[in-house]
Amino acid sequence: MSLHAIPLSTLSGDPTSLGDYAGKTVLLVNVASQCGLTPQYEGLERLQKTYADRGFTVIGVPCNQFAGQEPGSSQEIEEFCSRTYGVTFPMLAKTEVNGPDRDALYQQLTQQPDASGEAGDVAWNFEKFLISGRGEVLARFRPRTEPESPEVVAAIEAQLG
C-alpha cells in the first residue's frame, strides 16, 4: 500500500492520510511532551515557518511508547504544543510506532534505513522521516539529529529545489 493511501487520524480525531499532503515534502516526526528531546519542537516549528510556503510541512505523531513520555489526551497534547512551542504544523492522533500494534504507516517507514544503513524499530521519540511529495521515503534521521541540522536542512532543500 502506498504511504499516501494509509488511513490516519488527526489529533482532533478527523480522518486524514499522507495523501492530503501529496505534492508536499513532509518531515514526519514521532513526538512526546515529556522527553529530554522535547525542545526539538522549536526547531521543527522553525522548519515549518521557513519552508511551508515552498511546499513543505512537518507532521507530528505523538507516541507514548518510550518511557510513557506522551501520557496526555489529544486536547492536552494540543494545548501543550500550542502554548509551549507555538506549534502550527499538523499533528496526528497518538500512534504506536513499534511492536505488535505498530501502525501501518510505521510498518512501512521502519523499513527505511538511516544514514548508517540501519532499518528497523524507531529508536526513541523525535525520530524523523523525510517523505517526498510522491509518498516516497527519502531519508531517516535518528532522534538526536536536530531538526535544523545540516543534513536535515540539506535533504529538505534538495526536495524543494
VENJO-V390510 format. One line per field, one symbol per residue. phi: phi as a letter, one per 30 degrees, with the letter a starting at -180 (. if undefined). psi: psi as a letter, one per 40 degrees, with the letter a starting at -180 (. if undefined). A space follows every 10 residues. Layout:
# VENJO-V390510
phi=???
psi=???
This chain:
# VENJO-V390510
phi=.dedcddbbd edjddaaded cejcdbccbd cadbcdceed edddddeedd cedcibbdbc bebcdchhdb dddedddddd ddddbidcdd bcdebdcbid cedeededed dddddcjccj eddadidbbc bddcicdcab bdedddecde dddddddddd i
psi=hiddehhiii deeiiaiede eheihhhhhh iiefidedee dddddddddd edeefiiihh gihfegffeg eiiddddddd ddddefheii hiihiheiad fhidddddde ehiadeehaa ihdaifhhhh hieeehhdih hidehideid ddddddddde .
